[in-house]
Amino acid sequence: MYPESLSNLISINNDVLWGIILVMGHLISTSLALAIFSSIVLQNKKNGLLFLILLMVMGVLTLYRVMSYSITLGLIIGFMYIILCFVTFFSLKKKMTRENQL
């Protein structure tokens, strides 16, 4: 491997690197936001609904911005939203049924 190719791989102009950083950062922040949402919903459903509306508005704005930058990254983030929403839904459903049984 030539030294020039290594510097091009870590270059600031590398779109793949920045795309991966964008997706990973967005995955972490969305997971944390959904964890906070599930905690709020278990305490107070009205506040949880307000927080969910805020998350949805932020998600739509983020998808709009990312889609204008790259369709591929927008689709990846949209698919990530769908997967994380299903995981959060089933987790909340499991926790709520456990609380009702106690």
The first five atom37 places (N, CA, C, CB, O) and aatype in JSON, in Angstrom:
{
  "aatype": [12, 18, 14, 6, 15, 10, 15, 2, 10, 9, 15, 9, 2, 2, 3, 19, 10, 17, 7, 9, 9, 10, 19, 12, 7, 8, 10, 9, 15, 16, 15, 10, 0, 10, 0, 9, 13, 15, 15, 9, 19, 10, 5, 2, 11, 11, 2, 7, 10, 10, 13, 10, 9, 10, 10, 12, 19, 12, 7, 19, 10, 16, 10, 18, 1, 19, 12, 15, 18, 15, 9, 16, 10, 7, 10, 9, 9, 7, 13, 12, 18, 9, 9, 10, 4, 13, 19, 16, 13, 13, 15, 10, 11, 11, 11, 12, 16, 1, 6, 2, 5, 10],
  "atom_mask": [
    [1, 1, 1, 1, 1],
    [1, 1, 1, 1, 1],
    [1, 1, 1, 1, 1],
    [1, 1, 1, 1, 1],
    [1, 1, 1, 1, 1],
    [1, 1, 1, 1, 1],
    [1, 1, 1, 1, 1],
    [1, 1, 1, 1, 1],
    [1, 1, 1, 1, 1],
    [1, 1, 1, 1, 1],
    [1, 1, 1, 1, 1],
    [1, 1, 1, 1, 1],
    [1, 1, 1, 1, 1],
    [1, 1, 1, 1, 1],
    [1, 1, 1, 1, 1],
    [1, 1, 1, 1, 1],
    [1, 1, 1, 1, 1],
    [1, 1, 1, 1, 1],
    [1, 1, 1, 0, 1],
    [1, 1, 1, 1, 1],
    [1, 1, 1, 1, 1],
    [1, 1, 1, 1, 1],
    [1, 1, 1, 1, 1],
    [1, 1, 1, 1, 1],
    [1, 1, 1, 0, 1],
    [1, 1, 1, 1, 1],
    [1, 1, 1, 1, 1],
    [1, 1, 1, 1, 1],
    [1, 1, 1, 1, 1],
    [1, 1, 1, 1, 1],
    [1, 1, 1, 1, 1],
    [1, 1, 1, 1, 1],
    [1, 1, 1, 1, 1],
    [1, 1, 1, 1, 1],
    [1, 1, 1, 1, 1],
    [1, 1, 1, 1, 1],
    [1, 1, 1, 1, 1],
    [1, 1, 1, 1, 1],
    [1, 1, 1, 1, 1],
    [1, 1, 1, 1, 1],
    [1, 1, 1, 1, 1],
    [1, 1, 1, 1, 1],
    [1, 1, 1, 1, 1],
    [1, 1, 1, 1, 1],
    [1, 1, 1, 1, 1],
    [1, 1, 1, 1, 1],
    [1, 1, 1, 1, 1],
    [1, 1, 1, 0, 1],
    [1, 1, 1, 1, 1],
    [1, 1, 1, 1, 1],
    [1, 1, 1, 1, 1],
    [1, 1, 1, 1, 1],
    [1, 1, 1, 1, 1],
    [1, 1, 1, 1, 1],
    [1, 1, 1, 1, 1],
    [1, 1, 1, 1, 1],
    [1, 1, 1, 1, 1],
    [1, 1, 1, 1, 1],
    [1, 1, 1, 0, 1],
    [1, 1, 1, 1, 1],
    [1, 1, 1, 1, 1],
    [1, 1, 1, 1, 1],
    [1, 1, 1, 1, 1],
    [1, 1, 1, 1, 1],
    [1, 1, 1, 1, 1],
    [1, 1, 1, 1, 1],
    [1, 1, 1, 1, 1],
    [1, 1, 1, 1, 1],
    [1, 1, 1, 1, 1],
    [1, 1, 1, 1, 1],
    [1, 1, 1, 1, 1],
    [1, 1, 1, 1, 1],
    [1, 1, 1, 1, 1],
    [1, 1, 1, 0, 1],
    [1, 1, 1, 1, 1],
    [1, 1, 1, 1, 1],
    [1, 1, 1, 1, 1],
    [1, 1, 1, 0, 1],
    [1, 1, 1, 1, 1],
    [1, 1, 1, 1, 1],
    [1, 1, 1, 1, 1],
    [1, 1, 1, 1, 1],
    [1, 1, 1, 1, 1],
    [1, 1, 1, 1, 1],
    [1, 1, 1, 1, 1],
    [1, 1, 1, 1, 1],
    [1, 1, 1, 1, 1],
    [1, 1, 1, 1, 1],
    [1, 1, 1, 1, 1],
    [1, 1, 1, 1, 1],
    [1, 1, 1, 1, 1],
    [1, 1, 1, 1, 1],
    [1, 1, 1, 1, 1],
    [1, 1, 1, 1, 1],
    [1, 1, 1, 1, 1],
    [1, 1, 1, 1, 1],
    [1, 1, 1, 1, 1],
    [1, 1, 1, 1, 1],
    [1, 1, 1, 1, 1],
    [1, 1, 1, 1, 1],
    [1, 1, 1, 1, 1],
    [1, 1, 1, 1, 1]
  ],
  "atom_positions": [
    [[0.85, -1.17, 0.0], [0.0, 0.0, 0.0], [0.89, 1.24, 0.0], [-0.96, 0.0, 1.22], [1.84, 1.33, 0.78]],
    [[0.59, 2.17, -0.87], [1.38, 3.37, -0.98], [0.97, 4.38, 0.1], [1.24, 3.99, -2.38], [-0.2, 4.43, 0.48]],
    [[1.9, 5.19, 0.59], [1.57, 6.17, 1.63], [0.52, 7.19, 1.16], [2.84, 6.91, 2.07], [-0.26, 7.7, 1.96]],
    [[0.51, 7.48, -0.14], [-0.48, 8.44, -0.66], [-1.89, 7.88, -0.53], [-0.17, 8.78, -2.12], [-2.83, 8.63, -0.24]],
    [[-2.05, 6.57, -0.75], [-3.39, 5.98, -0.68], [-3.9, 5.97, 0.76], [-3.38, 4.56, -1.25], [-5.1, 6.11, 0.99]],
    [[-3.0, 5.8, 1.74], [-3.41, 5.84, 3.14], [-3.86, 7.24, 3.53], [-2.26, 5.38, 4.04], [-4.84, 7.39, 4.25]],
    [[-3.16, 8.24, 3.06], [-3.57, 9.61, 3.38], [-4.88, 9.97, 2.68], [-2.47, 10.61, 2.98], [-5.65, 10.77, 3.2]],
    [[-5.14, 9.38, 1.5], [-6.42, 9.62, 0.83], [-7.57, 8.93, 1.55], [-6.36, 9.15, -0.61], [-8.7, 9.41, 1.52]],
    [[-7.28, 7.81, 2.21], [-8.32, 7.07, 2.94], [-8.8, 7.87, 4.15], [-7.78, 5.7, 3.38], [-9.99, 7.85, 4.47]],
    [[-7.9, 8.55, 4.82], [-8.24, 9.3, 6.02], [-8.44, 10.78, 5.7], [-7.15, 9.13, 7.08], [-8.59, 11.6, 6.61]],
    [[-8.45, 11.13, 4.44], [-8.58, 12.51, 4.02], [-9.92, 13.11, 4.43], [-8.42, 12.62, 2.51], [-10.9, 12.39, 4.61]],
    [[-9.94, 14.42, 4.57], [-11.17, 15.12, 4.94], [-12.16, 15.16, 3.77], [-10.86, 16.55, 5.41], [-13.33, 15.46, 3.96]],
    [[-11.69, 14.86, 2.58], [-12.55, 14.86, 1.4], [-13.14, 13.48, 1.1], [-11.77, 15.35, 0.2], [-13.75, 13.29, 0.04]],
    [[-12.97, 12.53, 1.99], [-13.47, 11.18, 1.79], [-14.96, 11.12, 2.17], [-12.64, 10.16, 2.62], [-15.31, 11.17, 3.34]],
    [[-15.82, 11.0, 1.16], [-17.27, 10.98, 1.4], [-17.73, 9.72, 2.11], [-18.02, 11.12, 0.09], [-18.67, 9.77, 2.9]],
    [[-17.09, 8.6, 1.86], [-17.48, 7.35, 2.51], [-17.22, 7.43, 4.01], [-16.72, 6.15, 1.89], [-18.06, 7.02, 4.81]],
    [[-16.07, 7.94, 4.39], [-15.74, 8.08, 5.79], [-16.75, 8.97, 6.5], [-14.33, 8.64, 5.95], [-17.23, 8.63, 7.58]],
    [[-17.07, 10.1, 5.9], [-18.03, 11.02, 6.53], [-19.44, 10.45, 6.54], [-18.02, 12.36, 5.81], [-20.21, 10.73, 7.45]],
    [[-19.77, 9.65, 5.54], [-21.08, 8.98, 5.54], [-21.19, 7.99, 6.68], [0.0, 0.0, 0.0], [-22.22, 7.92, 7.34]],
    [[-20.13, 7.22, 6.91], [-20.12, 6.24, 8.0], [-20.2, 6.96, 9.34], [-18.86, 5.36, 7.94], [-20.92, 6.53, 10.23]],
    [[-19.45, 8.05, 9.49], [-19.49, 8.82, 10.73], [-20.89, 9.39, 10.95], [-18.45, 9.95, 10.7], [-21.39, 9.38, 12.08]],
    [[-21.52, 9.87, 9.9], [-22.88, 10.42, 10.0], [-23.87, 9.35, 10.44], [-23.31, 11.02, 8.67], [-24.68, 9.59, 11.34]],
    [[-23.83, 8.18, 9.82], [-24.76, 7.11, 10.16], [-24.52, 6.61, 11.58], [-24.63, 5.95, 9.16], [-25.48, 6.41, 12.32]],
    [[-23.29, 6.4, 11.97], [-23.0, 5.9, 13.32], [-23.4, 6.92, 14.39], [-21.51, 5.55, 13.45], [-23.97, 6.56, 15.41]],
    [[-23.1, 8.19, 14.15], [-23.5, 9.22, 15.1], [-25.01, 9.33, 15.22], [0.0, 0.0, 0.0], [-25.55, 9.52, 16.3]],
    [[-25.68, 9.2, 14.09], [-27.13, 9.27, 14.09], [-27.74, 8.05, 14.76], [-27.65, 9.4, 12.66], [-28.76, 8.16, 15.44]],
    [[-27.14, 6.89, 14.58], [-27.6, 5.68, 15.24], [-27.5, 5.82, 16.76], [-26.79, 4.47, 14.76], [-28.43, 5.45, 17.48]],
    [[-26.4, 6.33, 17.24], [-26.21, 6.5, 18.68], [-27.19, 7.52, 19.25], [-24.77, 6.94, 18.98], [-27.82, 7.27, 20.27]],
    [[-27.33, 8.66, 18.58], [-28.22, 9.7, 19.11], [-29.69, 9.28, 19.05], [-28.03, 11.01, 18.34], [-30.45, 9.6, 19.96]],
    [[-30.09, 8.58, 18.01], [-31.47, 8.12, 17.9], [-31.76, 7.04, 18.95], [-31.75, 7.58, 16.5], [-32.84, 7.03, 19.53]],
    [[-30.82, 6.16, 19.18], [-31.01, 5.13, 20.22], [-31.16, 5.76, 21.59], [-29.82, 4.15, 20.22], [-32.02, 5.35, 22.38]],
    [[-30.34, 6.76, 21.88], [-30.46, 7.45, 23.17], [-31.79, 8.19, 23.28], [-29.29, 8.43, 23.35], [-32.42, 8.17, 24.34]],
    [[-32.22, 8.85, 22.21], [-33.49, 9.57, 22.24], [-34.66, 8.61, 22.44], [-33.68, 10.35, 20.94], [-35.59, 8.94, 23.18]],
    [[-34.63, 7.45, 21.82], [-35.71, 6.48, 22.0], [-35.68, 5.85, 23.39], [-35.63, 5.4, 20.93], [-36.72, 5.49, 23.92]],
    [[-34.5, 5.71, 23.98], [-34.42, 5.22, 25.35], [-35.02, 6.24, 26.31], [-32.94, 4.92, 25.74], [-35.73, 5.87, 27.25]],
    [[-34.75, 7.51, 26.08], [-35.35, 8.57, 26.89], [-36.85, 8.58, 26.7], [-34.75, 9.94, 26.54], [-37.61, 8.75, 27.66]],
    [[-37.3, 8.41, 25.46], [-38.74, 8.36, 25.17], [-39.41, 7.23, 25.92], [-38.98, 8.21, 23.68], [-40.47, 7.43, 26.53]],
    [[-38.83, 6.04, 25.89], [-39.46, 4.91, 26.57], [-39.51, 5.14, 28.08], [-38.71, 3.61, 26.26], [-40.47, 4.72, 28.73]],
    [[-38.5, 5.79, 28.64], [-38.51, 6.1, 30.06], [-39.61, 7.11, 30.4], [-37.14, 6.64, 30.48], [-40.28, 6.97, 31.42]],
    [[-39.79, 8.11, 29.55], [-40.82, 9.12, 29.78], [-42.21, 8.51, 29.64], [-40.66, 10.29, 28.79], [-43.1, 8.83, 30.43]],
    [[-42.41, 7.64, 28.66], [-43.72, 7.03, 28.43], [-44.13, 6.18, 29.63], [-43.71, 6.19, 27.16], [-45.3, 6.18, 30.01]],
    [[-43.19, 5.46, 30.21], [-43.53, 4.62, 31.35], [-43.93, 5.45, 32.57], [-42.35, 3.72, 31.7], [-44.7, 4.98, 33.41]],
    [[-43.42, 6.68, 32.68], [-43.77, 7.54, 33.79], [-45.06, 8.32, 33.54], [-42.64, 8.5, 34.08], [-45.92, 8.39, 34.41]],
    [[-45.18, 8.92, 32.34], [-46.32, 9.77, 32.03], [-46.59, 9.69, 30.53], [-46.07, 11.25, 32.48], [-45.75, 10.11, 29.73]],
    [[-47.74, 9.15, 30.15], [-48.02, 8.93, 28.73], [-48.22, 10.23, 27.96], [-49.26, 8.07, 28.58], [-47.87, 10.31, 26.78]],
    [[-48.77, 11.26, 28.6], [-48.99, 12.53, 27.91], [-47.65, 13.2, 27.56], [-49.84, 13.48, 28.79], [-47.45, 13.66, 26.44]],
    [[-46.74, 13.23, 28.51], [-45.42, 13.79, 28.23], [-44.66, 12.95, 27.21], [-44.6, 13.91, 29.52], [-43.9, 13.47, 26.4]],
    [[-44.86, 11.64, 27.26], [-44.24, 10.75, 26.29], [-44.73, 11.03, 24.88], [0.0, 0.0, 0.0], [-43.95, 10.99, 23.93]],
    [[-46.04, 11.32, 24.75], [-46.6, 11.64, 23.44], [-46.01, 12.95, 22.9], [-48.12, 11.74, 23.52], [-45.7, 13.05, 21.71]],
    [[-45.87, 13.94, 23.78], [-45.26, 15.21, 23.35], [-43.81, 15.01, 22.91], [-45.33, 16.25, 24.5], [-43.37, 15.58, 21.91]],
    [[-43.07, 14.2, 23.66], [-41.69, 13.92, 23.3], [-41.61, 13.15, 21.99], [-41.0, 13.14, 24.41], [-40.71, 13.38, 21.19]],
    [[-42.56, 12.24, 21.76], [-42.59, 11.48, 20.52], [-42.86, 12.4, 19.33], [-43.66, 10.38, 20.59], [-42.24, 12.25, 18.28]],
    [[-43.78, 13.35, 19.49], [-44.04, 14.31, 18.41], [-42.8, 15.12, 18.11], [-45.21, 15.25, 18.79], [-42.48, 15.35, 16.94]],
    [[-42.08, 15.55, 19.15], [-40.84, 16.29, 18.95], [-39.81, 15.43, 18.21], [-40.26, 16.75, 20.29], [-39.14, 15.92, 17.3]],
    [[-39.68, 14.16, 18.59], [-38.75, 13.26, 17.91], [-39.12, 13.05, 16.44], [-38.7, 11.91, 18.62], [-38.26, 13.0, 15.57]],
    [[-40.42, 12.94, 16.18], [-40.86, 12.72, 14.79], [-40.58, 13.95, 13.93], [-42.36, 12.39, 14.75], [-40.15, 13.81, 12.78]],
    [[-40.82, 15.14, 14.46], [-40.52, 16.36, 13.7], [-39.03, 16.46, 13.42], [-41.01, 17.61, 14.46], [-38.62, 16.78, 12.3]],
    [[-38.22, 16.19, 14.44], [-36.77, 16.23, 14.24], [-36.32, 15.17, 13.24], [-36.05, 16.04, 15.57], [-35.42, 15.42, 12.44]],
    [[-36.94, 13.99, 13.28], [-36.59, 12.93, 12.35], [-36.93, 13.28, 10.91], [0.0, 0.0, 0.0], [-36.14, 13.01, 10.0]],
    [[-38.1, 13.88, 10.7], [-38.49, 14.28, 9.34], [-37.55, 15.36, 8.81], [-39.95, 14.78, 9.31], [-37.13, 15.3, 7.66]],
    [[-37.22, 16.33, 9.64], [-36.29, 17.38, 9.21], [-34.9, 16.81, 8.9], [-36.17, 18.47, 10.29], [-34.26, 17.21, 7.93]],
    [[-34.46, 15.88, 9.72], [-33.16, 15.24, 9.47], [-33.18, 14.45, 8.17], [-32.78, 14.32, 10.65], [-32.24, 14.53, 7.38]],
    [[-34.25, 13.68, 7.96], [-34.35, 12.92, 6.72], [-34.37, 13.84, 5.5], [-35.6, 12.03, 6.73], [-33.78, 13.52, 4.47]],
    [[-35.06, 14.97, 5.6], [-35.11, 15.92, 4.5], [-33.71, 16.45, 4.18], [-36.06, 17.09, 4.83], [-33.31, 16.54, 3.01]],
    [[-32.97, 16.81, 5.23], [-31.61, 17.33, 5.01], [-30.68, 16.26, 4.44], [-31.03, 17.86, 6.32], [-29.92, 16.53, 3.51]],
    [[-30.75, 15.06, 4.99], [-29.86, 13.99, 4.53], [-30.21, 13.57, 3.11], [-29.93, 12.78, 5.48], [-29.32, 13.29, 2.32]],
    [[-31.5, 13.52, 2.78], [-31.92, 13.15, 1.42], [-31.43, 14.18, 0.41], [-33.45, 13.03, 1.34], [-31.1, 13.83, -0.73]],
    [[-31.37, 15.46, 0.81], [-30.85, 16.46, -0.13], [-29.34, 16.3, -0.32], [-31.17, 17.87, 0.37], [-28.8, 16.71, -1.35]],
    [[-28.67, 15.71, 0.67], [-27.23, 15.47, 0.55], [-26.96, 14.19, -0.23], [-26.58, 15.39, 1.94], [-26.16, 14.18, -1.17]],
    [[-27.62, 13.09, 0.17], [-27.39, 11.8, -0.46], [-28.62, 10.93, -0.29], [-26.14, 11.11, 0.13], [-29.09, 10.71, 0.83]],
    [[-29.14, 10.43, -1.39], [-30.31, 9.56, -1.35], [-29.97, 8.26, -0.61], [-30.81, 9.26, -2.78], [-30.79, 7.76, 0.16]],
    [[-28.8, 7.72, -0.86], [-28.4, 6.47, -0.23], [-28.34, 6.6, 1.29], [-27.04, 6.02, -0.77], [-28.86, 5.75, 2.01]],
    [[-27.7, 7.68, 1.78], [-27.63, 7.88, 3.22], [-29.02, 8.11, 3.8], [-26.72, 9.06, 3.55], [-29.31, 7.67, 4.91]],
    [[-29.88, 8.81, 3.07], [-31.25, 9.03, 3.53], [-32.01, 7.73, 3.66], [0.0, 0.0, 0.0], [-32.76, 7.55, 4.63]],
    [[-31.85, 6.83, 2.71], [-32.51, 5.53, 2.79], [-31.97, 4.68, 3.93], [-32.36, 4.78, 1.47], [-32.72, 3.99, 4.61]],
    [[-30.67, 4.74, 4.15], [-30.06, 4.0, 5.26], [-30.6, 4.51, 6.59], [-28.52, 4.12, 5.23], [-30.96, 3.72, 7.46]],
    [[-30.66, 5.83, 6.75], [-31.15, 6.41, 8.0], [-32.65, 6.14, 8.15], [-30.86, 7.92, 8.04], [-33.11, 5.89, 9.26]],
    [[-33.41, 6.2, 7.07], [-34.84, 5.88, 7.13], [-35.07, 4.44, 7.55], [0.0, 0.0, 0.0], [-35.95, 4.17, 8.37]],
    [[-34.29, 3.51, 7.01], [-34.39, 2.11, 7.39], [-34.0, 1.92, 8.85], [-33.5, 1.23, 6.48], [-34.6, 1.13, 9.57]],
    [[-32.98, 2.67, 9.29], [-32.54, 2.62, 10.68], [-33.66, 3.11, 11.6], [-31.27, 3.47, 10.88], [-33.88, 2.53, 12.66]],
    [[-34.36, 4.17, 11.21], [-35.5, 4.66, 11.99], [-36.56, 3.57, 12.15], [-36.12, 5.91, 11.33], [-37.08, 3.37, 13.24]],
    [[-36.87, 2.89, 11.06], [-37.9, 1.85, 11.1], [-37.49, 0.72, 12.05], [-38.16, 1.29, 9.69], [-38.3, 0.28, 12.87]],
    [[-36.27, 0.26, 11.95], [-35.78, -0.82, 12.81], [-35.8, -0.39, 14.28], [-34.34, -1.24, 12.4], [-36.28, -1.14, 15.14]],
    [[-35.29, 0.81, 14.58], [-35.25, 1.27, 15.97], [-36.65, 1.49, 16.53], [-34.44, 2.55, 16.07], [-36.88, 1.27, 17.72]],
    [[-37.58, 1.93, 15.69], [-38.96, 2.12, 16.16], [-39.6, 0.78, 16.52], [-39.81, 2.83, 15.09], [-40.29, 0.69, 17.53]],
    [[-39.37, -0.25, 15.71], [-39.9, -1.57, 16.03], [-39.29, -2.11, 17.32], [-39.64, -2.54, 14.88], [-40.0, -2.69, 18.15]],
    [[-37.99, -1.93, 17.5], [-37.33, -2.4, 18.71], [-37.89, -1.68, 19.93], [-35.81, -2.19, 18.62], [-38.17, -2.31, 20.95]],
    [[-38.07, -0.37, 19.83], [-38.61, 0.41, 20.94], [-40.05, 0.02, 21.23], [-38.54, 1.91, 20.64], [-40.44, -0.1, 22.39]],
    [[-40.85, -0.19, 20.18], [-42.25, -0.57, 20.37], [-42.37, -1.89, 21.11], [-42.96, -0.67, 19.02], [-43.13, -1.99, 22.08]],
    [[-41.63, -2.9, 20.67], [-41.72, -4.2, 21.32], [-41.15, -4.17, 22.73], [-40.99, -5.25, 20.49], [-41.63, -4.87, 23.61]],
    [[-40.12, -3.36, 22.95], [-39.56, -3.22, 24.29], [-40.58, -2.57, 25.24], [-38.26, -2.39, 24.25], [-40.77, -3.02, 26.37]],
    [[-41.23, -1.5, 24.76], [-42.25, -0.84, 25.58], [-43.45, -1.76, 25.84], [-42.72, 0.44, 24.9], [-43.98, -1.79, 26.94]],
    [[-43.85, -2.49, 24.83], [-44.98, -3.41, 24.98], [-44.66, -4.46, 26.04], [-45.32, -4.09, 23.63], [-45.51, -4.8, 26.87]],
    [[-43.44, -4.98, 26.01], [-43.02, -5.98, 26.98], [-42.98, -5.39, 28.39], [-41.64, -6.55, 26.6], [-43.42, -6.03, 29.35]],
    [[-42.45, -4.18, 28.54], [-42.36, -3.54, 29.85], [-43.74, -3.2, 30.4], [-41.51, -2.28, 29.76], [-43.99, -3.35, 31.6]],
    [[-44.65, -2.74, 29.53], [-45.99, -2.37, 29.99], [-46.8, -3.59, 30.4], [-46.73, -1.6, 28.9], [-47.55, -3.52, 31.37]],
    [[-46.66, -4.69, 29.69], [-47.37, -5.9, 30.1], [-46.81, -6.47, 31.38], [-47.32, -6.95, 29.0], [-47.54, -7.03, 32.19]],
    [[-45.51, -6.32, 31.58], [-44.88, -6.77, 32.83], [-45.39, -5.93, 34.01], [-43.33, -6.68, 32.73], [-45.64, -6.46, 35.09]],
    [[-45.54, -4.6, 33.81], [-46.04, -3.74, 34.88], [-47.5, -4.05, 35.19], [-45.9, -2.26, 34.48], [-47.9, -4.01, 36.35]],
    [[-48.29, -4.37, 34.18], [-49.7, -4.68, 34.42], [-49.89, -5.99, 35.14], [-50.46, -4.71, 33.11], [-50.89, -6.18, 35.83]],
    [[-48.94, -6.91, 34.99], [-49.05, -8.2, 35.65], [-48.69, -8.12, 37.13], [-48.17, -9.22, 34.96], [-49.11, -8.96, 37.92]],
    [[-47.91, -7.1, 37.49], [-47.49, -6.97, 38.91], [-48.56, -6.42, 39.77], [-46.28, -6.11, 39.03], [-48.36, -6.25, 40.97]]
  ]
}
